Amino acid sequence: MMCDVFFVVNCIPYHTSYIIYHISYIIYHISYIIHHISVKKPNYLQKGDKIGIIAPAKRIRAEEITFAIELLESWGLEIVLSKHLFGEYYQFSGTPDQRQEDLQEMLDNKEIKAILCARGGYGCVQYVDKLDFTKFLQQPKWLVGFSDVTVLLAKLLSLEIMSLHAPMPAMFPKNTSESLERLRKCLFGDFEKPPLTPPLKEGDEKPPLTPPLKEGDEKLPSFEGGAGGGFLILKPHQYNRNGIANAMLVGGNICLIATQIGTPTQINTQNKILFLEDVGEYLYNLDRMLHQYKRAGMFEHLSGLIIGQISKSKPEDPPFDKTEYEIVRDIVAEYNFPVAYNFPTGHEEENYALICGEKAFLEVKTENVTFYQK
C-alpha cells in the first residue's frame, strides 16, 4: 500500500501548513509500518558480524580497499574477502562465471550478514539473471553499492528486498566522514527518532517547519544531532519544484536504469520517489536516456524526483545546448511531482546512503528541501 501526498505549503496560512506537515509526518509512519509487510528489510548488523567484500564488475587492487577494511573493522565487523576479489581478467576482476560464483557464495553463506561491492565499473549485467536467490530470500542480507551495482539493486527491488545505494570500499578514502557515518547508521540501524517539529524560539509567531540554513551551509546536520542521520536539510536550487512526497524510494544510476527498461529488472516507478545520479556521460546521451524514461512511462505516475550528482560530463564539440540539470528540468516540465536537485548522492565525496525499497519523505519548499528516511 502506497500513500502519496502532494501539495505546496508556502502560499497558504501558516497554521494550515503546520497541520498539513504533521498529517504528512503521521502518514509517513503509518505507511512505513504497512510498507514493511510487503517489502522486507534485512536485519541490521551487530558488532562481531561477518560481512563480505566482492568485486562484481571492474578489477581492483588490494591497496585500494585497505582503508575501507580498517574502517569496517573499527566498526566491530569481521571482513571476508571473496575468492576472486583481486583477480584480473582484462578490465574485470574475473570472468562472468567467476564473479557470479563470488556473489553467489556470499548470497548463500548464512554467516555473511552483508555484502559490500568494492567498486563498480561494468559487468553485473553479464550474470545477474543467472543468480539463484533461493537461500538469500530465506535470510536476506544487505547488499551495498552503486553505479554499475544498480543492476543488482534493481534485481533485489524485483524480489521486494531492500538494499543500500551507498559508498563502496574503493571510494571510502575520498568520501566525507558524514557519508561514511550515514552508511554505518544504515547498516547498524543506529537511528534516533527525530522530533515532529524543531524546538521553538521564544517570541516566534511562525516558527519554521524545518531548521533555517546557515550562510554557507550546503546541508545541515540532522535533527538527531549527529552526522549522517536520517533527516537531511538541503539548500534550495533554482530548478526545484515545490511539493511533498511520501512513498517508496527507488533509483540509482541513470544509464544503468535505462538499460534495465524492457527487462525483468526494469524499475517500477509508479507511486515512487525516484532518485538519479550519473558520471562521465555525454550530455546528448543523458538527454536521450531521460527521453527513454519518459517514453517508457517512468515519469507518468511518479510521486517525487530527486536528482543527485551528474558529474564529469564529457565535452562535446560543438557543445550541447543545455546543462545536465536543464536537460532534466525540460524533460519533466509537464509533470507536477516535486523535484529536488543537487542531492548529495553519486560519484563525488558526498555520497549519502539511500535505502532502496524503503519509504521516504520528501518536502521541497522555496527556502529548503527536507528528506527523511530511516
N, C-alpha and C positions, 0 to 999 in steps of 0.2 A: 504494500500500500504506500503510495507516494502522496505527500501533501505539498502543494506548491502555492506560494503566496506572492503576489506581485502588487506593489503599489509604490508610489512616490510620496514621501512624508514631508518634504520640505515646504510644500505650498499649502499645508493645512494647519489648523491651530495646534499649538504645542501639546496641550493635554490630550487631544485626539491622537497625535502621533505617538505620544508616550504610551497610551493604551494599546495602540496597534503594535508597537515594539514589544510589549510584554506578551501580547497574544501570539506574536510570531515566535517568541522565545519558548513559550509553553508548547506551541505546536511542534517546534523542533524536537523537544524532549519526548513528547508523546509519539511522534512518528519515528524517533530514534529507537524506542522500545519495540514498536511494531516492526520496524525495518529488520531488526536482528532475528526475527522469526524466519525470514526467508534468506537473508544473506549472512553467511557465517563469518565471524571474526576469529582468527587464530588466537590461541592462548598467548597472553603476554609472557615475556621472558622473565626468568628469575636468575639471580646470581648462581653460578655453577652450571648453567645450561650450556649445552654444546650447540654451536652454530657452524654451518658450512660455508665455505667460500668457493665459488666456481667461476670459470671464465667461459660463459656460454657463447661468446662470439669472438672478438678480436683477441690476439695473444697478449700476454702481459709478462713482465719480468718480476722476479721476487722482490727486488728493491722498491718497486712501485707500490707495494702494499705493506711494507714494513711498518710505516707509521700507523696505518689502519689496524693492523694486528695488535700493536702495542696499546692503541686506544681501546679497542674492543676488549682486550684482556683486562685493562684497568676498570672496565665496567663489570668485571667479575665473570666474564664469559670464557668458555673453552673453545678454541678455534680448531676446526677440522678442515684441512685443505683437500680439494678434490684431486683425483688421480692424475688428470691431465691439465691441472691448473696452469703449469708453466710450460706446457707443450708448445710445439711450433709446427704448424702446417700451413705454409705460405703465410697469409696475413692472420690466420686463425690460431687458436690455442690447440686445435686438434681437428681431425676430420669431423664431419657432421655426426657420424656414429659415435666417436669418442666423446664429443661434447654432450650428445644425448645421453650416453652412458653415465657421465658425471652427474648430470642433473637428475636422471632417474634414480641413481643411488641415493642422492640427498633427499629426494621426494619420498623414497620408500623407507629410509632409515629412521626408525622410531626414536632414536637417541638425538637426532638432529632436530632442534626446535625452531630454527630459522635458517634461511638460505640467502646469502648476500652475493650478488653478482659483482665480480671485481671491476668490470668495466663493460662498456657497450661496444660499439663498432658496427659490425654486420654479421649475421649468421643465425640468429634464433629462429628465423622463419624456415630454415632448412630442415628442421626436425620437430617443430612444435606439434605437428599433427601425429607424430609417432609416439609421443609420450603417453605413458599409462598412469592415470591419476587415481586408480582404484584404492591403493593404500593411503595415498595422500588425503583423499576425501574422508577416510576414516579418522584421520588425525591431521587436520590442516595445520600448516605452519606458515610463518611469514616468509614471503618472497620479496626481496628488496632490490630495487634497481630502477633505471630509467633509460631514456634514449632507445637503443635497439631492444632493450628488455621490455619495452612497451608491448611487444608481441606476446610475451609470457604473461604480463599483467592482464592483457585483453583476454587471454585464454582463461585465467582464473576468474575474471568477471563473468565469462560464459558459464562457468561452473558455480557461480554465486559464492565465491570465496574472496574475501578482502585481501589486499596486498599493499605494499608500500612503494610509491613513486618517490624515491629519496636518494640522497648521495650514495655513491658507490666507493668502495675502498680505494681505488686508484686516484680518486679525486679528493679524498679526505684532507690531504695536506693543503689544498687550496681553498677548501670550504671554510666558511666562517664558523666560529665556535658556537654561535646561535643555531646554525644549520645542523651541526652535529649533535647539539643538545636536544634539538627537536626530534631528531632521529632516535636518540636514546629514549626519550619520553614515549615516543610512539611504540617502540619495541617493548618497553617495560610497563607501559600503561601508567606512567608516573605523572598523572594529571591531577590538578586541584580543580575543584568546581568553582567557576567564576561567579561573581555576584550578578544578579539580574540587572543592576544598574551601577554605575560608578558612584563613589561617595559624593554627596552634595556639599558644595561650599556654602558657608553661611551668607545669606543675602542673595543667593542666586534665585531669580524668578523662574528662569527656564534653563535648568542645568542641562548640559549636553547629554545625549543618549550614549555617546562614546567619548573617551578622553580626548582633549584637544591635542593637536600635534604641536610639538615644539619646533621652533625655527631650525631648519637644517636637518631635521629628522626625516629619514626615508621611511622608517617604520618605528613603531613604539613597542616596548615590552608588553606582554600580555597582561590582562587583569590579574593573572596568577602571580605576577610579580617576579617571574623567573624567565630566563632565556628559553626560547624555543617552545613556549606554551601553546595551548590550543586556541587562544584568542589573539588575532593579529589585526592591527590597525595600520592602514596604509594611506599615504598621501593621495590626493585626487590626481587624476590625469585628464587632460583636455578632451580626450575622446570617450571617457567613461559615460555610461548611460545609467541613470539612476533607477533604483528599484530594489526589491528584496526577493531572494530565492531561498527556499528551504527544500533540499532534495538530495538524492544520492549524487556523490561526486565521482565522475569518470573522466578519463582523458590520458594524456601523455604526449608523445612526440607527434607533431603534425604529419610528417612524412610517413611514419610507421602506422598511424591510424588510417591514413589514406590508403595504404597498401592492404589494409585488412577489409576494406569495403568489398562486399560480394563474397566473402569467405566465412567459414564458421566462427571466426574470431572478430567479425565486424562488431564494433561497439554500438550498443543500443543507447541512443541519446535522448529518447523520448522521456520527458519529465525529469531530466537530469541536469545537474550543473556540469558543464564540460570545461576542462582546463587544457590548455595547449601551450607547447613550447617547441623550439627547434633551434638548430645551429647549422651554419655553413651552407645555406641554401641560396640559390639564385632567386631574386625577387619574382621573376616571371614564373618560376616553378612553385613558389609559395602561393602566388595568385591562382595558378592552375589547380593546385591541390585543394585550396579552400573553395574554389568553384565546384570541384568534385564533391566536397562535403555538401554544398548547397544543392546540387543536382540530385544527390542521393537522399535528400530529405533530412539530413542530420541537424539542421537548424530549425526545422518546422515546428516542433513541439518542445524546444529546449527551455529549461527553467532559468538558466543563467549561463554566462560565459566568462571564463577567467583566462586572460591572455598573459602568459608568463614571458620569459626572456626569449626573444627571437634574435639571436646574436650572430655576429661574424658572418653576415650575409656576403656572398661573393660579388665582386664588382662586375658590372656589365657595361659593354661599350657597343652601341650607345646605351646610356643608362635607362633603367625602368622609370616609369612616370610617377611612382608612388613609393613611400617608405613602407616598412613592414606593418606598422600599426595602421597606416592609411589604407592598406590593402584590406585588412580585417574590417576596419570601420565601414568601408564602402560595401563590402560583401554582405554584412549583417545589418545594414541600414534599415531595411524594410521590416525588421522584426522588432518586438517590443520587450524582449527579455533584458534584464540588467547585464551590463558588460563592465568588467574591471580590467584595466590594462596595467602593465608593469608589475605584475605579481612576481614575487621573488622565488620562482621555480624555473629550473633549466640548467644550462651548461655553464653557469657563472659561479662566483664564490658563494653567493647566497642561493641556497637550494633548499627551500622549505619543504620538509617531508609532508606528503599528502597521502591520505588513506583512500585508495581506490575501492569503490564499492560501499564506502561509509557515508552516512548522512553528513551534510554540511549546511551551514547557514551563511549566506552572503548578503550583505547590505551595502549598496552603493549609494552614497549621498554626495551632494555638492562639495561638502567640506572634507570628507574622507571615505574610506572603504573599510568595512568590518568583515572579517572572515572568522568563522568558528568551526572547529572540528576537533573531536577528541577521540 
